[in-house]
Amino acid sequence: MTGSSGPLTNAPGFPALVSPPEADSVIVIGGGLAGLACAAALGERGCRVVLLESRQRLGGRASSFYDTESGEWLDNCQHVSLGCCTNFARFCEQMGIAQFIARESRLTFIGPRGTRHQFASSALPAPLHLAVSFAGLSYLSWSDRVSLARGLKQLARTPSHKLQGVAFDQWLADAGQTPGAIENFWHVVLVSALSETVDRLDAAHARKVFVDAFLSHRAGWEVWLPTVPLDRLYGAELQESLRARGVQLRLNASVQRVQAEPGGVAVQLRDGEQLSAQRVVLAVPAYRVPKLVPQFEPWWRESEGPGRLETAPISSVHLWYDQPLTSDRHVTLVGKTSQWLFNRDQIQPGARTPDGTWYGQVVISASHDVASRPAAETVAKVVAELAEAFPNSPARLVRSRLVTEHRAVLAVWPGHDAYRPGPVTRVPGLFLAGDWIDTGWPSTMEGAVRSGWLAAEAVLRERGTPAQLIAPNLPTARLSKWLLGL
Ligand SMILES: Cc1cc2nc3c(=O)[nH]c(=O)nc-3n(C[C@H](O)[C@H](O)[C@H](O)COP(=O)(O)OP(=O)(O)OC[C@H]3O[C@@H](n4cnc5c(N)ncnc54)[C@H](O)[C@@H]3O)c2cc1C
């Protein structure tokens, strides 16, 4: 890998190869989960990897920010993984950070009229392990519950390829789902899992959520939560694991341009430094790719190109109360603007605010409405909903902060999969990673890790040292195969 400020030999503004790249050199651009997974896998297999991240910290969209008012590092949004996310789990194991993840095998739902419901597996095998919990959701009428059971079975038995491109609200209508089941079940689960409302969802992705998380394996639905802030999760241990794999990590290294040439790929940083490598993996959000690689622009703009992909917003409402609002670790609120409440005191042992206030976070996925309204309006609504959910709590709000990530995740609208590219591009030497490439998964930490490993697999194939990096899914239970044809 070479750094130099030698003369440009290419079109103005484009970087050029300053010297022939070293054998097996790879530059990974982007220190989010996709780039981290890719860099670690390639480093472990003997590639000379340089990981360039424009920010001061790793983790990308799964990271923390400094809140000047409270003097605390806060997670941009509570991140949740599920038991079915086998690649994220493997990544955490490999990088020595699995110790910072807690598995939650009990959830609390608060129904639209304030009734509380515990959600946990019974002793029955999958796919019946959650049947008792589902049956106990009394805010669903019996006709809702019957329609739901039928709908789940029909969805699971429909092959995924027949659902691709189908709008999920249309599928729900065709499957005779009741308004109560749609509003208080399908929407509740899917908006959290896919960050989209049912009218904007591809039915194949909806099916995947229910099959992978609820119907295939007992542990698929279990919620995994970091017990430390995201900055810590993707902090010292992770960096040490990268170094141990020979990855050269460069923070504050913002890439301006990437140009592939016959002998390798030239990378120019914003500060003018130039690097070169045999191969480059771009692990940045989709909208940044054509700006970094002008060679991709025509492809991006094609009618079938990735330029058609869209994003969806997620909001988090950070709340400080004068005393604990609840001792629940987390609750799911049904039929409200507030979707999840996370109680940091409980989830992150030892985490305390400097002024002794209680801190909790409400997550609102698919927050299209929130993004277009005044922050005060949303905060007032959330606070009122929490007061209703915890009517006996004397806690009073001290401070709040609303954060909306407008381009939080890839929007999973019907048919969007056709525009997601694979890791191999038309330009030799250039590869793609990121939660938006064609992984079969939605934009999640799991999807990002998968994308990084798909890109690493492609690099290793081209290098002549193929490897299988993607972890298998949880095994499908025998009864699920028999009853649902999974
Ligand atoms: C608010 C919110 C809530 C979410 N909740 C969940 C959740 O509960 N569970 C879940 O699984 N997922 C969740 N996600 C999604 C998850 O965070 C992402 O899918 C995942 O982190 C994406 O990883 P990535 O590596 O593909 O991209 P990113 O994390 O975006 O990483 C890209 C990296 O590239 C860097 N970069 C960009 N341009 C350059 C450049 N020119 N030079 C160098 N570096 C550059 C960026 O700084 C960034 O670090 C959430 C996302 C958001 C925003």
The ligand as a Gaussian input file, in Angstrom:
#p B3LYP/6-31G(d) Opt

LIG

0 1
 C      -31.612000       5.178000      13.858000
 C      -31.225000       3.784000      13.440000
 C      -31.712000       2.690000      14.125000
 C      -31.365000       1.406000      13.723000
 N      -31.787000       0.334000      14.450000
 C      -31.320000      -0.889000      14.144000
 C      -31.610000      -2.002000      14.973000
 O      -32.281000      -1.898000      15.999000
 N      -31.120000      -3.222000      14.618000
 C      -30.346000      -3.390000      13.509000
 O      -29.899000      -4.517000      13.261000
 N      -30.059000      -2.337000      12.706000
 C      -30.521000      -1.110000      12.988000
 N      -30.203000      -0.051000      12.204000
 C      -29.511000      -0.297000      10.946000
 C      -28.016000      -0.508000      11.139000
 O      -27.468000       0.513000      11.931000
 C      -27.373000      -0.483000       9.761000
 O      -28.039000      -1.392000       8.917000
 C      -25.907000      -0.865000       9.792000
 O      -25.242000      -0.267000      10.873000
 C      -25.299000      -0.416000       8.466000
 O      -23.928000      -0.730000       8.430000
 P      -23.089000      -0.416000       7.128000
 O      -21.689000      -0.755000       7.431000
 O      -23.733000      -1.037000       5.959000
 O      -23.227000       1.157000       6.876000
 P      -22.816000       2.376000       7.822000
 O      -23.028000       2.032000       9.231000
 O      -23.521000       3.568000       7.280000
 O      -21.255000       2.520000       7.616000
 C      -20.682000       3.252000       6.564000
 C      -19.404000       3.896000       7.084000
 O      -18.751000       4.528000       5.987000
 C      -18.183000       5.720000       6.457000
 N      -17.971000       6.591000       5.288000
 C      -18.915000       7.172000       4.505000
 N      -18.325000       7.891000       3.540000
 C      -16.991000       7.739000       3.699000
 C      -15.850000       8.257000       3.015000
 N      -15.979000       9.087000       1.972000
 N      -14.613000       7.905000       3.446000
 C      -14.458000       7.069000       4.511000
 N      -15.506000       6.571000       5.208000
 C      -16.743000       6.908000       4.805000
 C      -19.244000       6.264000       7.409000
 O      -18.704000       7.216000       8.289000
 C      -19.678000       4.983000       8.115000
 O      -18.919000       4.732000       9.265000
 C      -30.540000       1.230000      12.587000
 C      -30.046000       2.341000      11.913000
 C      -30.368000       3.601000      12.332000
 C      -29.779000       4.789000      11.607000

